[in-house]
């Protein structure tokens, strides 16, 4: 009888690690499920990609010149900005740099699930502060949860999936209250909100700010993000970061994406106008939802949420089930696209609510 061979087990932290399963599959129709840009990237980006040669692809990527460009765009020094393979890599990088097993990551919930995934892989203890039913930022309770074991604090501002925000004053008070911890303000949805703390990078020693090029810029497919911080903290992050994690095609896309400010401004205006119109439609139809400062709205459908999602899909509109997020039972998140796209989404919404016999209390 052949000997049974087993595969060596990974670290205990990996065995306990929370899994993330993005519901990709077939994504045909109007994609209002992943908070992506629902239109396209700047045409300037496509022009730049057309000029890429076969020889360009034989070289390792050099991100430093583009980091200097991004830093200048944000009013920072070149050494204060670091490009990453999406903001996900920045989050992973922080966990690898600052968390030993048993250290504490503090963050409010519900929020972006990858915070927990990467911290659990580092074997960290997670302290989660549940928001109340209105999903307002739990500022006082978050302050009270800071301990000497707290090494990282993650705050998405605006937050996903709720769209709620913390004030600039609150964020800076948190950083001041926890000088022994690094505080990441994840500004993935900054363009739809307009408020930032990036001007405090380097002035507040333990403050970090991340941005993504996946939302307003429409570059989710090339995976490009950025993290900014004081010069000393960035030195440690660079020590841990893989030197070639941002690929050459992503770097080619970055300069024209930044330079075509008119395109980004147009897309943001479209989303903000469409968000107001979709919010008004939900109110008119009696669907409970929360105010949002991002490019999405969270609505509570209730016990018929899965039926609602399937019926919307049958009409060519994809929305995201957030029922498993803490405090979000029966909730669905709808990405906001252009005004024309969202006019079609409202029609699908009206037909779907009628089809499933939805009532506010059901």
RAMO-V457632 format. One record per helix or strand of 3 or more residues. SS is the DSSP state (alpha for helix, beta for strand). FROM is the first residue (numbers start at 0). TO is the last residue. Records with the same first field share a line. If there is no record, write none. Layout:
BEGIN
SS->FROM-TO, FROM-TO
END
This chain:
BEGIN
alpha->11-14, 42-49, 55-57, 63-72, 77-79, 85-97, 113-120, 138-144, 167-176, 189-191, 197-199, 219-221, 230-239, 247-258, 260-284, 304-313, 338-354
beta->29-31, 80-83, 103-108, 124-129, 149-155, 181-185, 206-211, 224-228, 295-299, 316-320, 330-334
END
